[in-house]
Amino acid sequence: MNGGAEPPREASLDVIQRELTAFARRARAAAARVHPELPLVSYTLLAHIEESRGCRATDLAAHYLLDKSTVSRQLAGLEKLGFVERRPAPDDHRVQVLHATEQGTKVLDSARTNRRTAYQERLKDWPAEDLARFAAYLLRYNDAGTTGLPNHPGT
C-alpha cells in the first residue's frame, strides 16, 4: 500500500463523493436563484411533469424514489405558485394527471437558459473531446441507477 496512502480507487471515490456533493449544493443554490420559492426537488418534479407532458404523483414518487408525502408537499407548493395543475386523466376521470401550467413552463425555460449559460461559462475552456467524455461518464453513472445507494425516505 503506497506507504500508508489510500489505494487509488478509494481516493478517487472520495473525490467523486466530495465533488458530487459540491455539485448538488451549487444546483440547489442555482435553483433558489431562479425562483426563491422553487427548491431543487420542486424544480426537478416540475421539469419531469413538463417533459413527460403530464404524469401522476405516484409516477413521480416511483421515478425519484421519494415518499408520497414528500411529493405531495412539493406538488402543493408548485400548485400554490401556479406552476402545476391537476386534470382528470382522459381514460379514467378518477385519476388526476399533473401538468405544467404556462407560468410553470416559463419558469422552467428561464431556469434552463440560466443553467445552460452557467454551464457554457464554466466549461468554455474544455476541449470538445473532454466535454464528450464528461457527458458519456455522466450518462454511464446515471444509467447505473440507484444500485448501492442507501435508502433515505423523504429525500
Residue pairs with C-beta under 8 A, 6 or more apart in sequence:
1 7
5 11
6 14
27 40
28 39
28 40
30 114
30 115
30 118
31 38
31 39
31 40
31 43
31 111
32 38
32 39
32 40
33 114
34 43
34 107
34 110
34 111
34 114
35 43
35 81
35 107
35 111
37 77
37 81
38 46
38 78
38 81
38 83
38 107
39 74
39 77
41 66
41 70
41 74
42 74
42 77
42 78
43 108
43 111
44 64
45 60
45 64
45 71
45 74
45 75
45 78
46 78
46 83
46 84
46 100
46 104
46 107
46 108
47 108
48 55
48 60
48 63
48 64
49 55
49 60
49 84
49 98
49 99
49 100
49 104
50 100
50 104
50 105
50 108
52 59
53 99
54 87
54 97
54 98
54 99
55 97
55 98
56 89
56 95
56 96
56 97
56 98
57 68
57 71
57 72
57 75
57 96
57 98
58 68
60 66
60 71
60 75
60 98
61 67
61 68
61 70
61 71
64 71
65 146
65 151
66 153
66 154
66 155
67 153
67 154
69 154
70 153
70 154
70 155
75 84
75 98
78 84
78 104
79 85
79 86
81 103
81 104
82 101
82 103
82 104
83 100
83 101
83 103
83 104
83 107
84 98
84 99
84 100
84 101
84 104
85 98
85 99
85 101
86 96
86 97
86 98
86 99
87 96
87 97
87 99
88 94
88 95
88 96
88 97
89 95
89 96
89 97
100 108
123 131
126 134
